[in-house]
């Protein structure tokens, strides 16, 4: 079993990811072997948010040169995690036909993302 800290490596902070964070979309560099389900569970556990959607993209390494030496930069995987910015209390039916509500408290933003407001 992978730990959430091993799945989400670091935030990706760019101009676009900063603008997307206002809409509840946060961008992370994740482990190349991580699946969307694992990324969802890791984000929910680490940041106490309700994840609605996870989009991923794999980036291959680029060719680079230093003088006569050639090489490749590292390959990496990026995940865009969309969180619920207006979480509602969930209601469900229990025995006897009574309604019950879950009192789960989810955050509406990720403060630890890496940039200040």
N, C-alpha and C positions, 0 to 999 in steps of 0.2 A: 504494500500500500504506500502510495506517495503522499508526502506531507504537502500541505498547501504552500509552504514556503519554497518547496522544490519545484512546484508547478509554475507559480507566478514569480518571475525572476526580478523584473524592475518595471517601472512605468516608462512609457515612451512619451517624452515631452517635446512636442513640436507646436508650431503655430496652429495647425489644423486640430491636433488633439486637444489643445487648450480651448479652442472654440467649441469642439464637440462635447467637452466636459460640462458646459453650461446646459446642454440638452440631455445629460445623463449618460453619455457614451465615454467610456474610459479605455485608453489604449495601453496594453502591457506587452512586454516581451515575455514569452512563455517558453517552457521546455519544448523542444522539437517533437517529443513523443507524446505530449499531452493531448487528450481528446477534448472536444467541446464540453462534454459532461463533466470531466475532471476540472476544467477551467471554471465552469459554473459553480461547482461545489467549493472550490478553493477561494473564489472571490466572495461567495456568501459567508464562508467561515472566517476569512481574514478581515473583512470590512463590515460585516453585519448589515448587508444590503440584500435586497430582493432582485435577483438577476432575471431579466426578461429574455435576453437574446445574447448569443455569443457568435461572432464572426471571426474566422481565422484566415490567415494567409501565410504561406511559406516563402521566404526569401532565400534564394541561392547566393552563394558567395560570388563576389566580383573578382576579376583578374586585376592584380596590382603589380607594379614593378618598383623596385628600389635599385636603381642602377642596372646591373646586368642580371640581377636575381628576380625571378618571377614567382608569384604565389597567388593564393586565393584568400579573400577575407572569409570570415566565418559565416556559415549559413545560420539563419535564425527564423523563428516563428513569431508572428505578431497576432494578438487577439484584441478585438474591439468588443468590450463588454457593455451592454446596455442595461442600466439598472432602472428600477421602478422609482420615479421621482415623487409619486403620490401613492404610497402603499395604503391600502384599505384593510380594515380588520376582516378576517375571513369568518363567515358564519356557516354553520353546518348543523344537521339534525342529529340528535342523540336519541338514546332509547326513550320511549314514551312519547315521541313526536315533539319533543321540546327543541327549541332553537338554542344554539350555543355559539359564542364567538370566541375566536382565538385572540389572545391579547399580545401577539408577537409585535415587537417594536423593531422596525427596520429603519435604518438611516436613509436619508434622501440624497446624500452626496458622500463622496469619499474625500475626507479632509487630508488623508495621508498621501495624496496623489503626487505631490512634489512641487506644486506651485502655489503661491499665496494669492488671495483675493484682494 
